[in-house]
Structures are given as C-alpha cells and as structure tokens.
Amino acid sequence: MKKVKKEKKGDVKSRINKDSFFKENYIKSWKYIKQSKKFIWAITFLFLFSAIMGFVFQPPEVVNLILEYIQEILEKTETMSSSDMIFFIFFNNLRIAFMGIIYGFAFGVFPVLSTFANGYVVGYVSSSAVSSSGVASLLSLLPHGIFELPAIFISFGLGLKFGTFFLHKEKLKKFTEFFTNSLRVFVLVIIPLLAVAAIIEGCLIFLFK
C-alpha cells in the first residue's frame, strides 16, 4: 500500500512539474511575442499594403501567375474529403509559417518577400470576390482569417527579427536566443492557431462545395 501511495504521489508530482513547465514556456512565448511586436506590426502593415496593391493593381502577367497557382491548388484539393482538406490546409500553412521563421536568418528577406506575395494574392482574390459576389463575400474570409493571419504575421515577424541577429555584438548568442524563442512560439502559439484555422476553413470549404 505504501509503495502504491508513493507511486501515486510521484505521478502527481510529475504531472505538476509538466504543467508548470508548459505554463512557464507558454508565458515566455507570449513575452517574446510582445518583445517582437514592432517586427510583427511591420509585417502586418506590409501585408495590408501589398493586399491593397493586389486589389487595385493587376498586371496581366501577374494575374496569370496567380490564376495558375490557384488552379493548381484547386486540382489538388477537388477530390479531398473534409478531413483531408483540413490536413492539407494545416500542413501547408504550417510549412509556410515554419519557413517564415527559419529562413528569416538570411537578413529577413524571405519573410518580407513572402508577406508581400501572400498579401498581393489575398488582395487579388478579394478584388475578384467583390467583383463577382459583392463586398459581403469578404465576410467568408473572416472565420479562419481571425486565427490564420495572426499566426502568419507572428511567424513572419519573428523571422524578420531573427534576421537582425547579425546587427548585435554577440551574434552567435543572439542567433541562438532568437532561434530558441521563435521555435517555442511556433510550437506553443502558432501551431494551435493554425490548427483551429484549418478546421474552420476545411469545414467551410466542404460545406459550400
């Protein structure tokens, strides 16, 4: 009996330690996000600017590239079930978010270019939706965008910050610090946000097929 009680106490202690570890790292994640807010806001404004560009300026050459990209995605997803769609959206966004952070070490070039490209595509798609179905059609973007866009903005913002490590005196130390903190945020904040966004978007797409 004593042995069983000791084991139970050990399990409880282990669970408490795990909960404490998770809570501590979760708090650290949001603290790092707060410390990186100027980079996240920079990415957010760049996205909005490029979305406006995509909404207003639509050169035929660029439009053709966007249409080819959209057609390619439609062909990949047309026979997918709701669950397949959710996983496709989730892992696609996850890959983009992860690349936004990791490739940010190269002076933040990838996050900036990727933000502009994605914003432009969103602007063009929004323009097409408004032209065919009216302004109300933009409301369909809100449910998953509430979770997806903040996740992408955070990951690209952290990637942009990652690229500034070379500006510091202790470059290796800053590289390690930015990398570690960014991965923590990716696991504890970005992945959950993208999971929720994928579930909502996948279900809505399947519902309105």
C-alpha positions, -999 to 999 in steps of 0.1 A, spaced: 0 0 0 28 24 9 45 17 -23 14 24 -43 8 56 -24 44 67 -32 39 59 -69 7 79 -70 25 109 -52 52 106 -78 27 107 -107 10 137 -93 44 155 -87 54 146 -123 21 160 -137 25 192 -117 61 196 -130 49 191 -166 20 216 -161 44 241 -146 69 236 -174 42 241 -200 28 272 -183 63 287 -179 71 282 -215 37 294 -227 42 327 -207 77 330 -222 62 326 -257 38 355 -253 65 376 -236 87 371 -266 59 380 -290 54 412 -270 91 420 -272 89 414 -310 58 435 -316 75 461 -338 86 434 -362 51 418 -362 35 451 -368 59 458 -397 49 425 -413 12 433 -407 14 467 -424 34 452 -453 7 426 -458 -20 452 -458 -1 474 -482 5 445 -506 -31 434 -503 -42 469 -514 -18 467 -543 -32 434 -553 -68 448 -550 -60 478 -571 -31 470 -595 -35 438 -615 -10 435 -644 -20 406 -668 13 388 -663 10 387 -625 -27 378 -627 -19 348 -650 7 336 -624 -19 339 -596 -46 321 -617 -21 292 -624 -13 290 -587 -50 289 -577 -58 264 -605 -30 241 -592 -44 242 -557 -80 235 -569 -68 205 -589 -50 191 -558 -80 196 -535 -111 190 -556 -114 153 -546 -105 158 -510 -128 149 -481 -133 174 -452 -107 158 -431 -82 157 -460 -88 193 -467 -82 202 -431 -49 184 -430 -39 199 -464 -46 234 -452 -30 229 -418 3 214 -431 5 239 -460 2 269 -436 25 251 -411 52 248 -437 49 285 -447 49 297 -411 80 275 -403 98 287 -434 90 322 -424 108 318 -391 137 296 -402 146 313 -434 144 347 -416 180 343 -405 191 354 -441 186 391 -432 148 386 -430 145 386 -468 122 355 -471 96 368 -446 94 401 -463 91 387 -499 66 360 -487 45 386 -469 43 408 -500 35 379 -523 8 364 -500 -7 399 -494 -9 406 -531 -27 372 -538 -52 379 -510 -58 414 -524 -64 400 -559 -87 372 -547 -106 397 -526 -110 420 -557 -123 391 -578 -147 381 -550 -161 416 -547 -165 419 -584 -185 387 -587 -204 385 -554 -202 419 -538 -185 432 -507 -204 407 -485 -183 379 -500 -153 391 -480 -171 381 -448 -164 344 -457 -126 351 -452 -131 363 -416 -137 330 -397 -104 313 -404 -86 346 -411 -90 355 -374 -67 327 -365 -46 321 -396 -35 357 -403 -22 364 -367 -3 331 -368 14 340 -401 21 376 -390 37 364 -358 58 338 -376 70 362 -403 75 389 -377 97 366 -357 115 356 -389 122 392 -396 135 398 -361 157 366 -365 174 382 -395 186 411 -373 209 389 -352 239 400 -372 234 436 -361 243 427 -325 277 424 -310 273 389 -297 260 375 -329 260 338 -320 243 344 -287 216 365 -304 212 339 -331 206 311 -305 183 334 -284 161 344 -314 161 308 -328 151 292 -294 124 317 -286 110 316 -321 107 278 -320 90 280 -286 64 304 -300 60 282 -331 51 251 -310 30 267 -283 12 295 -301 14 293 -339 6 256 -343 -26 258 -322 -37 289 -341 -32 272 -375 -49 241 -363 -81 260 -354 -79 280 -387 -75 248 -407 -105 231 -391 -127 262 -397 -116 267 -433 -117 230 -442 -152 226 -428 -165 258 -446 -150 248 -479 -165 213 -477 -199 228 -466 -201 252 -495 -188 228 -522 
